[in-house]
Amino acid sequence: MQDDFIEIIGFIAAILTTAAFLPQVYKTWKTKDVSSLSLPMLLIFFIGVFSWLIYGFLKNSPPIIFANSITIVSAFLLMYYKIRYGKK
Amino acid sequence: MQDDFIEIIGFIAAILTTAAFLPQVYKTWKTKDVSSLSLPMLLIFFIGVFSWLIYGFLKNSPPIIFANSITIVSAFLLMYYKIRYGKK
């Protein structure tokens, strides 16, 4: 199969899974309600997304790099909110 | 860089991001509380994960196939819970 076509499927995947995750970040930003988020879990997730990013670069996969560049910012923001608003 | 090493990084990524997602599924299963989940969002996520799975097969990437095989089951379960318990 043509490489371009494969990468298009990857980008569709990247856009959909990233889009599904963003409302969670928006909701947390709006409500500042971080009670249901666990910091160790967010940290594991952050390291995981960081590893995907490295994997994307090593495999030369634009969709993986694209999706995880956005998701690592989201994951970082959620961690920040948890640390900032979690104590209240 | 050696291919095996690249795939190991991918598997670390796959295990970490999958592990971070499972407690959410477990919590939903235990509490049956699906009020904070949106069905259109779950559907978008499910189609996204399905697309990643196709991408993983086309790119011949074991970590992508591994991570998304587990995640697609989780996404399916969350959709099932939402449809089954969402009306109450």
Backbone of each chain as nested JSON, in Angstrom:
{
  "chains": [
    {"id": "A", "residues": [
      {"number": 1, "name": "MET", "atoms": {"N": [0.844, -1.203, 0.0], "CA": [0.0, 0.0, 0.0], "C": [0.881, 1.255, 0.0]}},
      {"number": 2, "name": "GLN", "atoms": {"N": [0.34, 2.314, -0.593], "CA": [1.144, 3.523, -0.696], "C": [1.386, 4.158, 0.675]}},
      {"number": 3, "name": "ASP", "atoms": {"N": [2.621, 4.612, 0.873], "CA": [3.006, 5.179, 2.171], "C": [2.142, 6.369, 2.577]}},
      {"number": 4, "name": "ASP", "atoms": {"N": [1.83, 7.238, 1.618], "CA": [1.01, 8.418, 1.913], "C": [-0.333, 8.029, 2.505]}},
      {"number": 5, "name": "PHE", "atoms": {"N": [-0.939, 7.0, 1.926], "CA": [-2.237, 6.536, 2.376], "C": [-2.152, 6.038, 3.826]}},
      {"number": 6, "name": "ILE", "atoms": {"N": [-1.078, 5.307, 4.119], "CA": [-0.878, 4.808, 5.485], "C": [-0.781, 5.977, 6.47]}},
      {"number": 7, "name": "GLU", "atoms": {"N": [-0.022, 7.004, 6.091], "CA": [0.148, 8.146, 7.002], "C": [-1.158, 8.922, 7.18]}},
      {"number": 8, "name": "ILE", "atoms": {"N": [-1.994, 8.935, 6.131], "CA": [-3.306, 9.608, 6.24], "C": [-4.171, 8.899, 7.29]}},
      {"number": 9, "name": "ILE", "atoms": {"N": [-4.171, 7.563, 7.247], "CA": [-4.904, 6.802, 8.272], "C": [-4.358, 7.139, 9.657]}},
      {"number": 10, "name": "GLY", "atoms": {"N": [-3.039, 7.23, 9.755], "CA": [-2.409, 7.596, 11.024], "C": [-2.856, 8.968, 11.508]}},
      {"number": 11, "name": "PHE", "atoms": {"N": [-2.954, 9.909, 10.577], "CA": [-3.374, 11.26, 10.965], "C": [-4.836, 11.31, 11.38]}},
      {"number": 12, "name": "ILE", "atoms": {"N": [-5.679, 10.525, 10.697], "CA": [-7.092, 10.418, 11.116], "C": [-7.139, 9.898, 12.549]}},
      {"number": 13, "name": "ALA", "atoms": {"N": [-6.375, 8.849, 12.811], "CA": [-6.303, 8.275, 14.165], "C": [-5.825, 9.325, 15.155]}},
      {"number": 14, "name": "ALA", "atoms": {"N": [-4.767, 10.036, 14.802], "CA": [-4.167, 11.037, 15.69], "C": [-5.16, 12.142, 16.018]}},
      {"number": 15, "name": "ILE", "atoms": {"N": [-5.859, 12.636, 14.992], "CA": [-6.818, 13.727, 15.195], "C": [-7.979, 13.261, 16.086]}},
      {"number": 16, "name": "LEU", "atoms": {"N": [-8.502, 12.052, 15.831], "CA": [-9.651, 11.557, 16.592], "C": [-9.314, 11.317, 18.064]}},
      {"number": 17, "name": "THR", "atoms": {"N": [-8.211, 10.621, 18.323], "CA": [-7.906, 10.314, 19.731], "C": [-7.485, 11.581, 20.481]}},
      {"number": 18, "name": "THR", "atoms": {"N": [-6.81, 12.504, 19.795], "CA": [-6.429, 13.759, 20.441], "C": [-7.668, 14.601, 20.72]}},
      {"number": 19, "name": "ALA", "atoms": {"N": [-8.587, 14.665, 19.732], "CA": [-9.818, 15.449, 19.872], "C": [-10.666, 14.926, 21.025]}},
      {"number": 20, "name": "ALA", "atoms": {"N": [-10.682, 13.609, 21.205], "CA": [-11.493, 13.008, 22.269], "C": [-10.922, 13.331, 23.649]}},
      {"number": 21, "name": "PHE", "atoms": {"N": [-9.625, 13.638, 23.715], "CA": [-8.956, 13.882, 24.987], "C": [-9.05, 15.35, 25.421]}},
      {"number": 22, "name": "LEU", "atoms": {"N": [-9.115, 16.251, 24.447], "CA": [-9.075, 17.683, 24.755], "C": [-10.231, 18.186, 25.634]}},
      {"number": 23, "name": "PRO", "atoms": {"N": [-11.491, 17.701, 25.447], "CA": [-12.574, 18.178, 26.315], "C": [-12.303, 17.915, 27.794]}},
      {"number": 24, "name": "GLN", "atoms": {"N": [-11.599, 16.814, 28.098], "CA": [-11.242, 16.519, 29.488], "C": [-10.338, 17.616, 30.049]}},
      {"number": 25, "name": "VAL", "atoms": {"N": [-9.375, 18.021, 29.241], "CA": [-8.458, 19.082, 29.657], "C": [-9.229, 20.394, 29.834]}},
      {"number": 26, "name": "TYR", "atoms": {"N": [-10.12, 20.676, 28.878], "CA": [-10.916, 21.908, 28.935], "C": [-11.798, 21.92, 30.18]}},
      {"number": 27, "name": "LYS", "atoms": {"N": [-12.445, 20.782, 30.45], "CA": [-13.321, 20.662, 31.61], "C": [-12.538, 20.895, 32.911]}},
      {"number": 28, "name": "THR", "atoms": {"N": [-11.366, 20.303, 32.997], "CA": [-10.53, 20.465, 34.186], "C": [-10.102, 21.923, 34.338]}},
      {"number": 29, "name": "TRP", "atoms": {"N": [-9.79, 22.552, 33.218], "CA": [-9.375, 23.95, 33.226], "C": [-10.523, 24.845, 33.697]}},
      {"number": 30, "name": "LYS", "atoms": {"N": [-11.751, 24.536, 33.23], "CA": [-12.924, 25.331, 33.579], "C": [-13.324, 25.141, 35.037]}},
      {"number": 31, "name": "THR", "atoms": {"N": [-13.408, 23.879, 35.452], "CA": [-13.952, 23.582, 36.782], "C": [-12.897, 23.578, 37.872]}},
      {"number": 32, "name": "LYS", "atoms": {"N": [-11.656, 23.424, 37.489], "CA": [-10.54, 23.252, 38.432], "C": [-10.764, 22.047, 39.355]}},
      {"number": 33, "name": "ASP", "atoms": {"N": [-11.645, 21.153, 38.913], "CA": [-11.926, 19.966, 39.714], "C": [-10.964, 18.846, 39.332]}},
      {"number": 34, "name": "VAL", "atoms": {"N": [-9.989, 18.614, 40.196], "CA": [-8.972, 17.605, 39.908], "C": [-9.089, 16.426, 40.866]}},
      {"number": 35, "name": "SER", "atoms": {"N": [-10.231, 16.387, 41.6], "CA": [-10.378, 15.37, 42.642], "C": [-10.339, 13.945, 42.082]}},
      {"number": 36, "name": "SER", "atoms": {"N": [-10.845, 13.782, 40.859], "CA": [-10.887, 12.43, 40.3], "C": [-9.607, 12.064, 39.544]}},
      {"number": 37, "name": "LEU", "atoms": {"N": [-8.634, 12.983, 39.529], "CA": [-7.367, 12.681, 38.856], "C": [-6.327, 12.289, 39.891]}},
      {"number": 38, "name": "SER", "atoms": {"N": [-5.518, 11.291, 39.555], "CA": [-4.472, 10.841, 40.465], "C": [-3.111, 11.271, 39.916]}},
      {"number": 39, "name": "LEU", "atoms": {"N": [-2.296, 11.877, 40.8], "CA": [-1.003, 12.402, 40.35], "C": [-0.053, 11.309, 39.858]}},
      {"number": 40, "name": "PRO", "atoms": {"N": [0.089, 10.182, 40.605], "CA": [0.967, 9.112, 40.085], "C": [0.517, 8.649, 38.695]}},
      {"number": 41, "name": "MET", "atoms": {"N": [-0.813, 8.569, 38.496], "CA": [-1.354, 8.136, 37.214], "C": [-1.002, 9.136, 36.107]}},
      {"number": 42, "name": "LEU", "atoms": {"N": [-1.142, 10.408, 36.429], "CA": [-0.803, 11.449, 35.451], "C": [0.674, 11.408, 35.102]}},
      {"number": 43, "name": "LEU", "atoms": {"N": [1.5, 11.124, 36.113], "CA": [2.949, 11.051, 35.9], "C": [3.297, 9.864, 35.002]}},
      {"number": 44, "name": "ILE", "atoms": {"N": [2.659, 8.713, 35.269], "CA": [2.866, 7.531, 34.419], "C": [2.441, 7.844, 32.987]}},
      {"number": 45, "name": "PHE", "atoms": {"N": [1.292, 8.507, 32.858], "CA": [0.779, 8.863, 31.541], "C": [1.747, 9.812, 30.821]}},
      {"number": 46, "name": "PHE", "atoms": {"N": [2.252, 10.807, 31.55], "CA": [3.18, 11.786, 30.98], "C": [4.455, 11.095, 30.46]}},
      {"number": 47, "name": "ILE", "atoms": {"N": [5.03, 10.217, 31.265], "CA": [6.239, 9.492, 30.84], "C": [5.925, 8.604, 29.633]}},
      {"number": 48, "name": "GLY", "atoms": {"N": [4.729, 8.004, 29.645], "CA": [4.298, 7.18, 28.519], "C": [4.19, 7.978, 27.229]}},
      {"number": 49, "name": "VAL", "atoms": {"N": [3.565, 9.137, 27.299], "CA": [3.409, 9.986, 26.105], "C": [4.774, 10.463, 25.621]}},
      {"number": 50, "name": "PHE", "atoms": {"N": [5.652, 10.791, 26.574], "CA": [7.021, 11.19, 26.232], "C": [7.746, 10.059, 25.488]}},
      {"number": 51, "name": "SER", "atoms": {"N": [7.548, 8.829, 25.958], "CA": [8.163, 7.664, 25.291], "C": [7.59, 7.474, 23.879]}},
      {"number": 52, "name": "TRP", "atoms": {"N": [6.276, 7.673, 23.713], "CA": [5.665, 7.592, 22.373], "C": [6.297, 8.616, 21.434]}},
      {"number": 53, "name": "LEU", "atoms": {"N": [6.559, 9.794, 21.987], "CA": [7.145, 10.869, 21.19], "C": [8.528, 10.447, 20.68]}},
      {"number": 54, "name": "ILE", "atoms": {"N": [9.342, 9.887, 21.567], "CA": [10.67, 9.39, 21.169], "C": [10.513, 8.29, 20.114]}},
      {"number": 55, "name": "TYR", "atoms": {"N": [9.563, 7.374, 20.369], "CA": [9.304, 6.28, 19.417], "C": [8.899, 6.83, 18.05]}},
      {"number": 56, "name": "GLY", "atoms": {"N": [8.043, 7.855, 18.051], "CA": [7.595, 8.482, 16.809], "C": [8.759, 9.063, 16.007]}},
      {"number": 57, "name": "PHE", "atoms": {"N": [9.691, 9.707, 16.707], "CA": [10.864, 10.271, 16.032], "C": [11.763, 9.159, 15.486]}},
      {"number": 58, "name": "LEU", "atoms": {"N": [12.001, 8.125, 16.306], "CA": [12.889, 7.029, 15.887], "C": [12.288, 6.242, 14.725]}},
      {"number": 59, "name": "LYS", "atoms": {"N": [10.951, 6.096, 14.714], "CA": [10.284, 5.353, 13.643], "C": [9.963, 6.262, 12.457]}},
      {"number": 60, "name": "ASN", "atoms": {"N": [10.232, 7.549, 12.632], "CA": [9.942, 8.516, 11.579], "C": [8.444, 8.503, 11.209]}},
      {"number": 61, "name": "SER", "atoms": {"N": [7.605, 8.609, 12.235], "CA": [6.155, 8.549, 12.01], "C": [5.49, 9.886, 12.33]}},
      {"number": 62, "name": "PRO", "atoms": {"N": [5.181, 10.701, 11.316], "CA": [4.557, 12.006, 11.563], "C": [3.283, 11.945, 12.402]}},
      {"number": 63, "name": "PRO", "atoms": {"N": [2.349, 10.975, 12.182], "CA": [1.134, 10.984, 13.018], "C": [1.423, 10.769, 14.504]}},
      {"number": 64, "name": "ILE", "atoms": {"N": [2.376, 9.887, 14.819], "CA": [2.704, 9.63, 16.228], "C": [3.326, 10.879, 16.858]}},
      {"number": 65, "name": "ILE", "atoms": {"N": [4.201, 11.549, 16.114], "CA": [4.827, 12.774, 16.614], "C": [3.758, 13.848, 16.823]}},
      {"number": 66, "name": "PHE", "atoms": {"N": [2.873, 14.001, 15.834], "CA": [1.799, 15.006, 15.908], "C": [0.889, 14.769, 17.121]}},
      {"number": 67, "name": "ALA", "atoms": {"N": [0.356, 13.547, 17.226], "CA": [-0.599, 13.238, 18.299], "C": [0.028, 13.436, 19.679]}},
      {"number": 68, "name": "ASN", "atoms": {"N": [1.258, 12.95, 19.846], "CA": [1.854, 12.976, 21.176], "C": [2.445, 14.331, 21.549]}},
      {"number": 69, "name": "SER", "atoms": {"N": [2.73, 15.174, 20.548], "CA": [3.158, 16.548, 20.855], "C": [2.015, 17.312, 21.502]}},
      {"number": 70, "name": "ILE", "atoms": {"N": [0.793, 17.11, 20.987], "CA": [-0.376, 17.77, 21.565], "C": [-0.719, 17.146, 22.914]}},
      {"number": 71, "name": "THR", "atoms": {"N": [-0.69, 15.811, 22.966], "CA": [-1.094, 15.122, 24.192], "C": [-0.116, 15.383, 25.34]}},
      {"number": 72, "name": "ILE", "atoms": {"N": [1.169, 15.58, 25.027], "CA": [2.123, 15.814, 26.122], "C": [1.858, 17.178, 26.763]}},
      {"number": 73, "name": "VAL", "atoms": {"N": [1.393, 18.146, 25.98], "CA": [1.021, 19.449, 26.542], "C": [-0.208, 19.291, 27.439]}},
      {"number": 74, "name": "SER", "atoms": {"N": [-1.217, 18.522, 26.949], "CA": [-2.415, 18.255, 27.749], "C": [-2.056, 17.564, 29.062]}},
      {"number": 75, "name": "ALA", "atoms": {"N": [-1.216, 16.55, 28.968], "CA": [-0.825, 15.785, 30.157], "C": [-0.082, 16.677, 31.144]}},
      {"number": 76, "name": "PHE", "atoms": {"N": [0.767, 17.551, 30.62], "CA": [1.516, 18.481, 31.466], "C": [0.563, 19.437, 32.183]}},
      {"number": 77, "name": "LEU", "atoms": {"N": [-0.437, 19.965, 31.443], "CA": [-1.423, 20.873, 32.021], "C": [-2.22, 20.2, 33.135]}},
      {"number": 78, "name": "LEU", "atoms": {"N": [-2.646, 18.954, 32.9], "CA": [-3.413, 18.228, 33.916], "C": [-2.574, 18.032, 35.182]}},
      {"number": 79, "name": "MET", "atoms": {"N": [-1.286, 17.709, 35.005], "CA": [-0.391, 17.569, 36.163], "C": [-0.268, 18.882, 36.907]}},
      {"number": 80, "name": "TYR", "atoms": {"N": [-0.13, 19.973, 36.147], "CA": [-0.008, 21.309, 36.729], "C": [-1.254, 21.653, 37.551]}},
      {"number": 81, "name": "TYR", "atoms": {"N": [-2.443, 21.392, 36.974], "CA": [-3.7, 21.663, 37.68], "C": [-3.791, 20.821, 38.951]}},
      {"number": 82, "name": "LYS", "atoms": {"N": [-3.397, 19.556, 38.836], "CA": [-3.468, 18.654, 39.987], "C": [-2.593, 19.183, 41.127]}},
      {"number": 83, "name": "ILE", "atoms": {"N": [-1.385, 19.623, 40.793], "CA": [-0.457, 20.121, 41.82], "C": [-0.958, 21.458, 42.364]}},
      {"number": 84, "name": "ARG", "atoms": {"N": [-1.468, 22.316, 41.485], "CA": [-1.888, 23.661, 41.904], "C": [-3.215, 23.645, 42.671]}},
      {"number": 85, "name": "TYR", "atoms": {"N": [-4.206, 22.87, 42.172], "CA": [-5.546, 22.912, 42.758], "C": [-5.871, 21.685, 43.609]}},
      {"number": 86, "name": "GLY", "atoms": {"N": [-4.981, 20.722, 43.644], "CA": [-5.262, 19.452, 44.312], "C": [-5.349, 19.545, 45.819]}},
      {"number": 87, "name": "LYS", "atoms": {"N": [-4.699, 20.564, 46.406], "CA": [-4.612, 20.65, 47.864], "C": [-5.876, 21.206, 48.503]}},
      {"number": 88, "name": "LYS", "atoms": {"N": [-6.673, 21.937, 47.703], "CA": [-7.839, 22.641, 48.271], "C": [-8.903, 21.684, 48.79]}}
    ]},
    {"id": "B", "residues": [
      {"number": 1, "name": "MET", "atoms": {"N": [19.96, 3.432, 14.622], "CA": [19.73, 2.744, 15.907], "C": [19.089, 1.381, 15.647]}},
      {"number": 2, "name": "GLN", "atoms": {"N": [19.391, 0.43, 16.514], "CA": [18.884, -0.919, 16.288], "C": [17.363, -0.973, 16.409]}},
      {"number": 3, "name": "ASP", "atoms": {"N": [16.751, -1.715, 15.488], "CA": [15.288, -1.788, 15.436], "C": [14.688, -2.317, 16.732]}},
      {"number": 4, "name": "ASP", "atoms": {"N": [15.334, -3.335, 17.315], "CA": [14.827, -3.923, 18.559], "C": [14.728, -2.874, 19.657]}},
      {"number": 5, "name": "PHE", "atoms": {"N": [15.733, -2.035, 19.734], "CA": [15.784, -0.998, 20.764], "C": [14.626, -0.013, 20.585]}},
      {"number": 6, "name": "ILE", "atoms": {"N": [14.369, 0.356, 19.321], "CA": [13.258, 1.26, 19.013], "C": [11.936, 0.649, 19.468]}},
      {"number": 7, "name": "GLU", "atoms": {"N": [11.749, -0.652, 19.168], "CA": [10.482, -1.309, 19.538], "C": [10.343, -1.429, 21.057]}},
      {"number": 8, "name": "ILE", "atoms": {"N": [11.482, -1.566, 21.766], "CA": [11.429, -1.634, 23.231], "C": [10.913, -0.305, 23.791]}},
      {"number": 9, "name": "ILE", "atoms": {"N": [11.4, 0.812, 23.251], "CA": [10.906, 2.127, 23.671], "C": [9.404, 2.222, 23.393]}},
      {"number": 10, "name": "GLY", "atoms": {"N": [8.995, 1.729, 22.231], "CA": [7.571, 1.716, 21.89], "C": [6.748, 0.912, 22.879]}},
      {"number": 11, "name": "PHE", "atoms": {"N": [7.29, -0.225, 23.304], "CA": [6.559, -1.067, 24.26], "C": [6.485, -0.415, 25.637]}},
      {"number": 12, "name": "ILE", "atoms": {"N": [7.568, 0.266, 26.032], "CA": [7.525, 1.01, 27.298], "C": [6.411, 2.053, 27.228]}},
      {"number": 13, "name": "ALA", "atoms": {"N": [6.368, 2.785, 26.115], "CA": [5.319, 3.79, 25.901], "C": [3.947, 3.149, 25.957]}},
      {"number": 14, "name": "ALA", "atoms": {"N": [3.79, 2.021, 25.255], "CA": [2.508, 1.334, 25.181], "C": [2.036, 0.887, 26.565]}},
      {"number": 15, "name": "ILE", "atoms": {"N": [2.957, 0.294, 27.339], "CA": [2.599, -0.201, 28.675], "C": [2.207, 0.964, 29.587]}},
      {"number": 16, "name": "LEU", "atoms": {"N": [2.976, 2.066, 29.551], "CA": [2.711, 3.192, 30.445], "C": [1.382, 3.889, 30.13]}},
      {"number": 17, "name": "THR", "atoms": {"N": [1.137, 4.187, 28.853], "CA": [-0.108, 4.907, 28.539], "C": [-1.329, 4.004, 28.721]}},
      {"number": 18, "name": "THR", "atoms": {"N": [-1.176, 2.715, 28.439], "CA": [-2.285, 1.778, 28.648], "C": [-2.559, 1.618, 30.138]}},
      {"number": 19, "name": "ALA", "atoms": {"N": [-1.492, 1.491, 30.935], "CA": [-1.627, 1.321, 32.382], "C": [-2.296, 2.537, 33.011]}},
      {"number": 20, "name": "ALA", "atoms": {"N": [-2.007, 3.719, 32.5], "CA": [-2.584, 4.945, 33.057], "C": [-4.078, 5.045, 32.748]}},
      {"number": 21, "name": "PHE", "atoms": {"N": [-4.521, 4.362, 31.702], "CA": [-5.914, 4.438, 31.263], "C": [-6.796, 3.399, 31.966]}},
      {"number": 22, "name": "LEU", "atoms": {"N": [-6.211, 2.273, 32.347], "CA": [-6.999, 1.18, 32.915], "C": [-7.732, 1.531, 34.222]}},
      {"number": 23, "name": "PRO", "atoms": {"N": [-7.117, 2.289, 35.158], "CA": [-7.844, 2.616, 36.393], "C": [-9.156, 3.347, 36.129]}},
      {"number": 24, "name": "GLN", "atoms": {"N": [-9.198, 4.161, 35.05], "CA": [-10.438, 4.856, 34.69], "C": [-11.537, 3.844, 34.345]}},
      {"number": 25, "name": "VAL", "atoms": {"N": [-11.153, 2.829, 33.574], "CA": [-12.108, 1.786, 33.203], "C": [-12.558, 1.025, 34.449]}},
      {"number": 26, "name": "TYR", "atoms": {"N": [-11.601, 0.71, 35.325], "CA": [-11.895, -0.026, 36.551], "C": [-12.852, 0.777, 37.44]}},
      {"number": 27, "name": "LYS", "atoms": {"N": [-12.556, 2.071, 37.571], "CA": [-13.371, 2.956, 38.398], "C": [-14.812, 3.026, 37.861]}},
      {"number": 28, "name": "THR", "atoms": {"N": [-14.932, 3.141, 36.546], "CA": [-16.256, 3.201, 35.931], "C": [-17.004, 1.891, 36.138]}},
      {"number": 29, "name": "TRP", "atoms": {"N": [-16.265, 0.789, 36.04], "CA": [-16.86, -0.533, 36.227], "C": [-17.364, -0.69, 37.666]}},
      {"number": 30, "name": "LYS", "atoms": {"N": [-16.56, -0.205, 38.635], "CA": [-16.899, -0.319, 40.047], "C": [-18.07, 0.578, 40.423]}},
      {"number": 31, "name": "THR", "atoms": {"N": [-17.989, 1.848, 40.02], "CA": [-18.968, 2.831, 40.477], "C": [-20.198, 2.907, 39.576]}},
      {"number": 32, "name": "LYS", "atoms": {"N": [-20.066, 2.446, 38.344], "CA": [-21.116, 2.581, 37.317], "C": [-21.479, 4.055, 37.095]}},
      {"number": 33, "name": "ASP", "atoms": {"N": [-20.584, 4.947, 37.516], "CA": [-20.822, 6.373, 37.339], "C": [-20.275, 6.817, 35.972]}},
      {"number": 34, "name": "VAL", "atoms": {"N": [-21.192, 7.022, 35.042], "CA": [-20.792, 7.402, 33.686], "C": [-21.219, 8.838, 33.373]}},
      {"number": 35, "name": "SER", "atoms": {"N": [-21.638, 9.57, 34.445], "CA": [-22.187, 10.911, 34.221], "C": [-21.187, 11.86, 33.571]}},
      {"number": 36, "name": "SER", "atoms": {"N": [-19.892, 11.664, 33.881], "CA": [-18.893, 12.592, 33.341], "C": [-18.363, 12.14, 31.975]}},
      {"number": 37, "name": "LEU", "atoms": {"N": [-18.887, 11.029, 31.471], "CA": [-18.451, 10.564, 30.151], "C": [-19.481, 10.95, 29.104]}},
      {"number": 38, "name": "SER", "atoms": {"N": [-18.992, 11.364, 27.943], "CA": [-19.897, 11.749, 26.86], "C": [-19.856, 10.683, 25.766]}},
      {"number": 39, "name": "LEU", "atoms": {"N": [-21.057, 10.254, 25.32], "CA": [-21.114, 9.184, 24.321], "C": [-20.484, 9.576, 22.971]}},
      {"number": 40, "name": "PRO", "atoms": {"N": [-20.775, 10.772, 22.432], "CA": [-20.12, 11.151, 21.167], "C": [-18.592, 11.133, 21.297]}},
      {"number": 41, "name": "MET", "atoms": {"N": [-18.108, 11.589, 22.458], "CA": [-16.666, 11.613, 22.706], "C": [-16.095, 10.196, 22.724]}},
      {"number": 42, "name": "LEU", "atoms": {"N": [-16.812, 9.285, 23.397], "CA": [-16.371, 7.889, 23.464], "C": [-16.36, 7.263, 22.072]}},
      {"number": 43, "name": "LEU", "atoms": {"N": [-17.347, 7.634, 21.265], "CA": [-17.448, 7.101, 19.91], "C": [-16.274, 7.598, 19.057]}},
      {"number": 44, "name": "ILE", "atoms": {"N": [-15.973, 8.897, 19.165], "CA": [-14.824, 9.475, 18.45], "C": [-13.545, 8.766, 18.871]}},
      {"number": 45, "name": "PHE", "atoms": {"N": [-13.414, 8.569, 20.194], "CA": [-12.222, 7.903, 20.722], "C": [-12.119, 6.472, 20.186]}},
      {"number": 46, "name": "PHE", "atoms": {"N": [-13.248, 5.77, 20.178], "CA": [-13.267, 4.384, 19.705], "C": [-12.834, 4.297, 18.234]}},
      {"number": 47, "name": "ILE", "atoms": {"N": [-13.388, 5.168, 17.388], "CA": [-13.014, 5.172, 15.965], "C": [-11.526, 5.539, 15.822]}},
      {"number": 48, "name": "GLY", "atoms": {"N": [-11.062, 6.474, 16.672], "CA": [-9.652, 6.86, 16.659], "C": [-8.735, 5.699, 16.999]}},
      {"number": 49, "name": "VAL", "atoms": {"N": [-9.079, 4.97, 18.057], "CA": [-8.258, 3.827, 18.47], "C": [-8.285, 2.734, 17.39]}},
      {"number": 50, "name": "PHE", "atoms": {"N": [-9.443, 2.546, 16.778], "CA": [-9.573, 1.586, 15.682], "C": [-8.654, 1.977, 14.506]}},
      {"number": 51, "name": "SER", "atoms": {"N": [-8.609, 3.28, 14.217], "CA": [-7.722, 3.768, 13.147], "C": [-6.243, 3.55, 13.498]}},
      {"number": 52, "name": "TRP", "atoms": {"N": [-5.888, 3.777, 14.766], "CA": [-4.512, 3.513, 15.209], "C": [-4.149, 2.045, 15.007]}},
      {"number": 53, "name": "LEU", "atoms": {"N": [-5.136, 1.176, 15.277], "CA": [-4.915, -0.263, 15.142], "C": [-4.603, -0.596, 13.673]}},
      {"number": 54, "name": "ILE", "atoms": {"N": [-5.39, -0.044, 12.748], "CA": [-5.135, -0.256, 11.32], "C": [-3.756, 0.29, 10.955]}},
      {"number": 55, "name": "TYR", "atoms": {"N": [-3.459, 1.501, 11.445], "CA": [-2.154, 2.123, 11.182], "C": [-1.016, 1.242, 11.695]}},
      {"number": 56, "name": "GLY", "atoms": {"N": [-1.195, 0.687, 12.892], "CA": [-0.176, -0.193, 13.481], "C": [0.098, -1.415, 12.614]}},
      {"number": 57, "name": "PHE", "atoms": {"N": [-0.982, -2.0, 12.069], "CA": [-0.808, -3.168, 11.202], "C": [-0.123, -2.772, 9.89]}},
      {"number": 58, "name": "LEU", "atoms": {"N": [-0.56, -1.639, 9.3], "CA": [0.012, -1.202, 8.015], "C": [1.482, -0.811, 8.164]}},
      {"number": 59, "name": "LYS", "atoms": {"N": [1.833, -0.217, 9.319], "CA": [3.216, 0.194, 9.569], "C": [4.037, -0.94, 10.164]}},
      {"number": 60, "name": "ASN", "atoms": {"N": [3.369, -2.058, 10.459], "CA": [4.059, -3.187, 11.06], "C": [4.725, -2.794, 12.38]}},
      {"number": 61, "name": "SER", "atoms": {"N": [3.939, -2.176, 13.255], "CA": [4.482, -1.71, 14.529], "C": [3.858, -2.465, 15.703]}},
      {"number": 62, "name": "PRO", "atoms": {"N": [4.58, -3.45, 16.251], "CA": [4.027, -4.237, 17.37], "C": [3.563, -3.395, 18.558]}},
      {"number": 63, "name": "PRO", "atoms": {"N": [4.302, -2.339, 18.993], "CA": [3.804, -1.587, 20.16], "C": [2.469, -0.897, 19.905]}},
      {"number": 64, "name": "ILE", "atoms": {"N": [2.275, -0.349, 18.692], "CA": [1.017, 0.327, 18.374], "C": [-0.134, -0.682, 18.366]}},
      {"number": 65, "name": "ILE", "atoms": {"N": [0.115, -1.856, 17.79], "CA": [-0.907, -2.91, 17.756], "C": [-1.245, -3.354, 19.181]}},
      {"number": 66, "name": "PHE", "atoms": {"N": [-0.205, -3.575, 19.992], "CA": [-0.377, -4.013, 21.376], "C": [-1.204, -3.003, 22.189]}},
      {"number": 67, "name": "ALA", "atoms": {"N": [-0.761, -1.741, 22.176], "CA": [-1.416, -0.709, 22.988], "C": [-2.878, -0.536, 22.575]}},
      {"number": 68, "name": "ASN", "atoms": {"N": [-3.131, -0.48, 21.264], "CA": [-4.477, -0.17, 20.817], "C": [-5.427, -1.367, 20.859]}},
      {"number": 69, "name": "SER", "atoms": {"N": [-4.875, -2.59, 20.87], "CA": [-5.726, -3.77, 21.066], "C": [-6.333, -3.735, 22.464]}},
      {"number": 70, "name": "ILE", "atoms": {"N": [-5.523, -3.355, 23.455], "CA": [-6.03, -3.27, 24.829], "C": [-6.967, -2.075, 24.961]}},
      {"number": 71, "name": "THR", "atoms": {"N": [-6.555, -0.936, 24.407], "CA": [-7.334, 0.289, 24.565], "C": [-8.69, 0.196, 23.868]}},
      {"number": 72, "name": "ILE", "atoms": {"N": [-8.75, -0.543, 22.746], "CA": [-10.039, -0.637, 22.038], "C": [-11.054, -1.425, 22.88]}},
      {"number": 73, "name": "VAL", "atoms": {"N": [-10.583, -2.4, 23.639], "CA": [-11.467, -3.135, 24.546], "C": [-11.965, -2.195, 25.646]}},
      {"number": 74, "name": "SER", "atoms": {"N": [-11.035, -1.403, 26.22], "CA": [-11.404, -0.433, 27.252], "C": [-12.428, 0.561, 26.721]}},
      {"number": 75, "name": "ALA", "atoms": {"N": [-12.176, 1.087, 25.532], "CA": [-13.075, 2.084, 24.937], "C": [-14.454, 1.48, 24.685]}},
      {"number": 76, "name": "PHE", "atoms": {"N": [-14.461, 0.228, 24.242], "CA": [-15.717, -0.46, 23.994], "C": [-16.496, -0.639, 25.3]}},
      {"number": 77, "name": "LEU", "atoms": {"N": [-15.781, -1.045, 26.365], "CA": [-16.426, -1.23, 27.67], "C": [-17.022, 0.075, 28.183]}},
      {"number": 78, "name": "LEU", "atoms": {"N": [-16.29, 1.183, 28.059], "CA": [-16.79, 2.481, 28.519], "C": [-18.055, 2.876, 27.748]}},
      {"number": 79, "name": "MET", "atoms": {"N": [-18.066, 2.634, 26.435], "CA": [-19.261, 2.91, 25.62], "C": [-20.433, 2.05, 26.095]}},
      {"number": 80, "name": "TYR", "atoms": {"N": [-20.147, 0.77, 26.357], "CA": [-21.181, -0.153, 26.828], "C": [-21.771, 0.333, 28.15]}},
      {"number": 81, "name": "TYR", "atoms": {"N": [-20.898, 0.733, 29.099], "CA": [-21.362, 1.237, 30.39], "C": [-22.207, 2.495, 30.212]}},
      {"number": 82, "name": "LYS", "atoms": {"N": [-21.735, 3.372, 29.326], "CA": [-22.446, 4.636, 29.095], "C": [-23.858, 4.365, 28.581]}},
      {"number": 83, "name": "ILE", "atoms": {"N": [-23.975, 3.427, 27.627], "CA": [-25.287, 3.109, 27.053], "C": [-26.156, 2.386, 28.084]}},
      {"number": 84, "name": "ARG", "atoms": {"N": [-25.535, 1.466, 28.836], "CA": [-26.3, 0.675, 29.792], "C": [-26.711, 1.445, 31.048]}},
      {"number": 85, "name": "TYR", "atoms": {"N": [-25.778, 2.245, 31.612], "CA": [-26.045, 2.927, 32.879], "C": [-26.311, 4.419, 32.728]}},
      {"number": 86, "name": "GLY", "atoms": {"N": [-26.184, 4.93, 31.505], "CA": [-26.291, 6.375, 31.298], "C": [-27.683, 6.935, 31.489]}},
      {"number": 87, "name": "LYS", "atoms": {"N": [-28.694, 6.085, 31.355], "CA": [-30.077, 6.563, 31.396], "C": [-30.597, 6.768, 32.805]}},
      {"number": 88, "name": "LYS", "atoms": {"N": [-29.958, 6.1, 33.778], "CA": [-30.461, 6.148, 35.161], "C": [-30.357, 7.539, 35.788]}}
    ]}
  ]
}
